[in-house]
Amino acid sequence: MLYSQKKERANLFFSALKIALPFIILIIFWIKFISNAEQSDIFLLTILTFFYVYYSAYLIYLSLKTTLLDPITNVFNRKKIYELISKNLNKDMKVVMFDIKNYSYITQTYGIENYEKIANKFIIKLNIFLEKNGYKNVVIGAYNFSYFLMIINEKDTILAHNLRIFEKKITNYGIENIEIKFEFSVLNLLNFNNLKSVINHLSYDLNNNKEENLIVYDENINVIIQSINNLKFNFKFQETKNNDKNLKDVVTIIPRLFVENYGMYSKNKISNLLNKYNYEINYDKNMIKALSDCINYDLDFDYIVEISVMSIRNLEFKNYIFELVNQKIINPKNIIFEFFEDNFYSEKNRFNEIINDYRKMGIRFCLSHFGGDNASYFYLKYLNIDFLIFDIEFLKNLNDKKYLVILENYINMAKSLDIKTIFKFIDKKESFDILINQNIDYLQGFYIKKPQMIENLK
């Protein structure tokens, strides 16, 4: 049973006592005075009985109105969890905000009622996991539809480690055969005296994937580097659907780094750390080497792998890739480097020279997040690009006529430049039906094919 349910049950018990005790006293008075009481005494007892009935009804109404629980998950409601967090401000206590990241997909695919059942089972599984790991009576509360808050007394690194174990389990096994994407952020309340600041800080960290990484990794950077150097990479791939039978098949490579005691992590989750310790280029070099050990040299399809622009522009990385090509460890005719950059790189001519050096070897380039709030449009003008991946913003606005008109023009422009177009993250039939008629060259997403282990790539 959840700690919140225990507290709610205790509150209901005390409410029942408040009703029962006066009732017992009232019964005693009636028994004692009914036989020989005067008329005025009976009248007074009648009035007291009336007030008792009103008092009881009010207590029942109040107990129902002032419930501590969220009706869906039976954790504390937002008002109560806010109250409990406020009581622990400036104390060495940890508050965790966690999010079921794919709740929107679940509700759209399986319905709100099924999501509510899944959210309830998610909380139960989390509570069981915490109890098995020695955490008793953990305070958990609902923040909104997919976000939850938890108060716990534990060291940052140990707590983050345990939550990552749970994250790995819930990601691998899901709930009711439905995939669950779960992320969290941890904050120490010791230096906070304002509830609003706590919530804002947690929300920012969670949505930007920053603080949660630093909590785990800053104290364990050597373990991360060791995993990179030892090529502890795990790969999946995701197929695309060709909109033209004459096109060569393309798959996207999805790398993960295995970190001992912490599990699998995508590059996005540790990108800030890699930048901080100047290890992003080494990550890309070792990831490519590990990938070459998993993929045959002669393939009848192409594969896209994301590489940071820092690596692409780095001479040491370029020489490393050329060495792998010359030693026939990787086949440049099959590999496509995907990249994007938020801010425009001023030395555009030098950047294009570097791109052309790779392309002379046979390696092609894919510009992702095209049309988003980044430098992609400027790079299209100055760099020799082979593929475009449209920004997810277009997918979210397929029913907006303006977006469709812009998309159609981008597609026509790409075809005029002999650039192939790709749309990712298609998870609904409605989106697929719209895009299949837009002359997109390649379509990809859960609706088409889910990611598979690299061992299945043939």
N, C-alpha and C positions, 0 to 999 in steps of 0.2 A: 504494500500500500504506500502511496506517495505521502511524504511528510505533510503536504498541504491538505490531503484528505484526512489525515489524523487530526490536524488542527481544526478542520471544519467539523469533524465528528465531536471533538471536545467542546467546541462552541455550542453545538446543538445540544449536547448533554447538559451544559450549564444553563442553557435556555430552558430546557425541560425541567431542571431543578427549580428555576425561578417560577415556573408555572406550578409545579407539583407541591412545593412546600406551602405556599399560601392556601392551596386547595385542601391539603391535609389539615391545616390549622382551622380553615373555615368549616370543614366537616366536624372537627372536634367541638367547635363552638355550637354548631347546630344540634349535635347529639346532647351536649351538656345543658343547653338552655331551652330546647324546643318543648320539653314537657312541662316546665314550671315557669317559663319566662313570661313576662308581661307583654302586652301588645306592643308597647313602644320598643321593647328589646327585639321582638320579632321583626318589626318594621326596620330597625337599624340593621339587623342581620340581612334582611332582604336587600337593602341598599348596598351593604358591603358585598353581597353576592353579585349584584349587578356590576359593581365596580371591578370585582375580580374577573368576571366574564370579559369585560372591556379590556382589562389589563392583560389577560391571557391572549385575547385576539390580537392586541397590539404587539405583544412579544412574538407571537407566531409570524405576524406580518413583518416585523423588524428583522427576525432571523432569516426569513426568506429574502428580504430586500438587501440585507447586508452580508450576503454570502461572500466567502473569501475566494471562491473557486472560479476558474475559467470554465464555462459550460462545455467546451469541446474537449479539453485535455485534462481537466481536473487538477491542473496546477494552480498556483495562486493567480488571481486576476491582476491586472496592471496596477490598480490602486494599491493593493496589498504589497506587491513586490516593490513598488516605489517606496512605500512606507518602510519596508525592511531594509532596503538599500540605504535610505536616508539615515536610519539608526546606526549604520555601520560606517558612515563617512568618517574619514580621518583615522580609521582603524586598519590594522594589517590584515585585511580580509580581501579576498579576490572575488570579483564579479565577472561572470562570463556571459557574453551575448553570443547566441548561436542561431543559425539560420538554415532552414531547409531551402536550399537555393533554387531547386527546380519545382517549387510548389505551383508556379504558374503553369508549367507543362503538365503537372499531375492533374490540376483542376480542369484544364482544357481538355485533356485526354480522357480522364476517368470520372470527372465530375467533382463538385465541391463536397458532397457527402462522403465519397470515397477518400478524398484528401483528409477530411476530418477524422475518419477512422485511422488512416495512416499516421496522422500527426499524434493521435492518442497512443497508438502502439509504439511510435517512435519514443515518446516520453517514457512509457513503461520500460522499454528496452534500455534506455539511458539510465533510468533509476536502478534497474536490476544490475547493470554493469557497474555503476558507482558503488552500490552496496557490496558487490563481490570484491571490489577493490578497497574496501574499508571505509567508505564514506557513508555515514549514517545520517538520516534526517536532513538530506540536502534540500535547501530552499530553491525551488524552481518556480518561475512565474512566466506568464504570457505577456509579451510586449505588443505584438500584433499578430496578424494571420499566420506568418511563417517564422517570426522572430521570437526567441525566448530568452529569459534572463535567469541566471543562477548565482547564488551566493555560496561561497565555500572557503574553508580555511585550509590552504595548502600552498606550498611553494610554487612559484610560477612554472618552473621547468618541469616539475613532477606532474603538476596538473595538466600542462599542455601535452606532455608525453602520454598520459593516460587518455586524454580526450582524442589524441591522434590515433591511438589504438582503436578506440570506439569508432572514430571516423572511418578507419580502414575496414572494420568489420561491417559497418552499416553500408558502406559503399560496395563492398564485395557481394554481400548477400541480399541487400535491399529489404523491403517489407512487402509481404503479399505479392512477391514476384515483380515488384515495381522498384526501379532504381531510385535511390535516394542520394542526393548531393548535399552534403552537410559541411558547413564551415563555421568557425568560431573565432572569437577574439577574447583575450584575457586582460583584465585591468586590475591593478592594486588600488584599493580605496584609500590607502594611507595618505596620499597627497591630494585628496579631493575633498572639498567641503561643500560642493554644490551638485545636486542630483542632475540638473540639466547638462552640466559639463561632462559628467560621467556617461550619460546616454549619448551625447554628441560624439564624444571621444570613441566610444565603442562602435557606434554606427560607422564613423569614418574609417576606423581601422578595419572593420569587417568588410566594408564595401571596396576598400582599396587594397586589401590583402597585404597590409604593411606590418602593423604592430604584431600580429600573430606570428609572422615569420621571425621577427627580431627576437621575440620571447624565446623561441625554440633555438634559433640558429646562432645568434651572437655568442652564446656561451658554448656552442658546439661547432664552430667553424671548421675546426680540424677534422671532425668526423665527416663534414660535407666535402671538404677538399679530398679527403682520403677516398670517399665514394666515387668522386669524379675521376681521380687518378687511377683507381682500380677498375674503371669502366663498368661501374655497377648500374648500368642502364637497362631499362625494360621498355620494350617497344610494342605498340599496337599500330594498326593501320586501319584506315577507313576508305572504302571504295567510293567512287563517284559514278554517276550515271551519265553516259555520253548522250548528247542531244543530236549527234550525227554519227552514224555508223562508221564513217570514214575516219573518225578521230581515234587516236591512240589512247588506250586506257590509261587513267591516272589514279593513283592512290595518294592519300595524305599520311605521312608518318607521324605518330604521336609518341614522343619520348617521355619517359618518367625516370627519375633518379631514385634508386633505392638507398635510403639512409638508415643505417643500423639503429634500431630502437625507435625509429620514427616512421618508417614505412616509405611509401612511394610519393614523390613530389614532382609536379610539373615544373618546367622552367619558370613559368609566370609566378609561381609561389615563392621562388627564391631569387628572382631577378634583381630585387633591390639589394639583397645580400651579395650577390655575385658582383654587382657594380661597386658596392661599398668596399669589397676586398679585392677588386680588380681581377676577378677570376672568370669573367664571362667568356672571354676568348678561349681559355683553357677548357671551359665547359663545352663549347661548340666543337673544338678539336677532338676531344675525347668522345663526345657523343657521335660524331661522324665515324670515328674509328670503330666504336662499338657497333654502330649500325652496319658498317661494312662486313662485320663478322656474321651478321644475321641475314644478309641479302646476297643472293647470287650475283655474279658479275654480269652474266648475259640474261637479260630480262626482255620480255615482249611488252612491257608497260613502263611508264614513267612514274617516279615518286617525288612528292613535294615534301621538303623538310624545312622547318623554320630556322633561320640563322639570324643573329643580331647584326645590325648594320655596323656596329663596332668591329665585329669579327670580319665582315666582308671587306671593310676598308683597311683592315690591319694587314701589313705586309707579311708578318710571320704566319698568319692564318692562311693567306693566299698561297704562300710557298708550301705550306703543309698540305693543302689540298692538291696543288700541282704535283707534289711528291707522291701522294696517294694515287693520282691519276696515272703518273708515269710508271708506277710499280704495278699498275693494273689491279689495285685494291678496290677502287671505285670506278664505275663506268660513267664518264661525264655525259654520255648520250642519254642516260636515264634519269639523271638527278636534276631537280629544280629547286633552287634556293628561294624560299619565301622570306620576305622582310617587309617592314614598315617603319616609319619614323614619325614622331609627333611634330618635330620642328624641322624646317627645311635646312639642309646642309649647304652652307654658302659656297663651298668649293665644288659646284655642280659639275664643272668640266672634268676635274680630277676624279670625281666619283664615277662619272660615265666612262672614263678611261679604264678604271678598275673593273667596272662591269664588263666592258668589252674584252679585257684580258681573260676573264673567266669564260666569256661566250666563245672566244677563239678556241678554247679547250673543249667546247661542246656543252658546258654547263649553262642552263637557262635560268631566268629569274621571274619570280612571281611577286607582284606588288599587292599586298593585302590591305584590308580596311579601306578600300578605294571608295571615295565619296564621303568619307567620314571627316571628323574634325582633326585633320592631321595634314602631313605634307604630301600625301599620295598624288594629288592632282598636279602639283608642281613637278614631282618626280616623273610623272608620265610625260611631261613636256620635254624634259632634259635627258632622261635615261632610256636606254634601249631595253624595253621590257617585253617579255614573252607572254605573260599571263596576268590577269587582274582578278582579284577576289573582292567582291563587293562588300561594303561595310554592312553589318547586321542591321543598321538603321533602316535600310531599304526593306529588309525582310519584315520588320515590325510595322511598316507603313505601306504594305502592298495594296491596301484598300484606299489609299490616298491618291487621287488622280494626279496631283502635282508630282509626287514621288515616281509614279509610273512613267510619266512623260520624261522626267529627267533620266530615269533608268533606261528607257528606250533609246534616248539620244546617246547615252554613254555606251550602250551596246553597239549601236551603229558606228560610233566613233572608233571603238575597239576593233570592229571588223574591218573598217577602212585602213587601220594601222596594222592589220594582220596580227592582232593580239587576241589570244583565247580568253574567254570569260568564265568565271567560276562563282557559284553561289553556294555558301555553306549553311549549316544549322537549320536545314529544312526538316521540320518535325511534324508538319500537318499536311493532309491531302490538299486542303484549300490553297496553301502556299505553293505546293508542287504544281497544281493545275495552272496557276497563274504564270509561274516561271517557265514551265515547259513550253509555253506559247510565246515566250519573250526571246527566243533564239539564244538563250544562254548555252554555252558550249558544254559545261559540266555542272551537274547538280549533285549536292552532297548533304547528308543529314540523317538523323535517326529514322525518318520516314522511308528513306531509301535503303540504307544499310547501317547497322550499328558497328562501332569499332570492333576489331578482332585481334587476337594475339598474332604477333609477327610470324609465329610458326605456321600459321595457316596461309601465309602469303606465298603463292606459287606462280 
